[in-house]
Amino acid sequence: MDREEIRAFAEHCLSLGVKCVYVTLDSRGCLTYFKKRGKVVEELVPSIKVDKVIDTTGCGDSFAGGLSYGLVQSPGDYIGAAQYANAFGALRTQGKTFDVFKSLEETNNIIARGHV
């Protein structure tokens, strides 16, 4: 899908009552679509940079976990949720164990820096 097709799909979903649509773009980040004051907002949430990828197994699951965490903590903060999703996905690439995940404070610092 090109960007216009993605936006058309997101607009269709939003017209049906979906609150937010996320489309991952691998290393580029995540497109986030939602309505604000009745208008569709499109925002690219940049990825979290990593120096070396060790393993990508579970990155999508980790992204989903980060997204869920963000939405539970701050319902309606779709951009903040995407930032957690990108951070969790990036952290997952750093090894094969659960030790790659950090404390909430460290994760927030990673989001602020934009780099693992």
NORTA-V738816 format. One record per backbone hydrogen bond with DSSP energy under -1.0 kcal/mol. CO is the residue of the C=O (numbers start at 1). NH is the residue of the N-H. If there is no record, write none. Layout:
co={CO,CO}
nh={NH,NH}
This chain:
co={2,3,4,5,6,7,8,9,10,11,13,14,21,23,25,26,29,30,31,32,33,34,36,39,41,43,45,49,56,58,59,60,61,62,63,64,65,66,67,68,69,70,74,76,77,78,79,80,81,82,83,84,85,86,87,88,91,93,93,97,98,103,104,105,106,107,108,109,110,114}
nh={6,7,8,9,10,11,12,13,14,15,18,17,33,31,28,29,25,45,23,43,21,41,39,36,34,32,30,116,59,62,63,64,65,66,67,68,69,70,71,72,73,74,77,78,81,82,83,84,85,86,87,88,89,90,91,92,94,54,55,100,101,107,108,109,110,111,112,113,114,49}
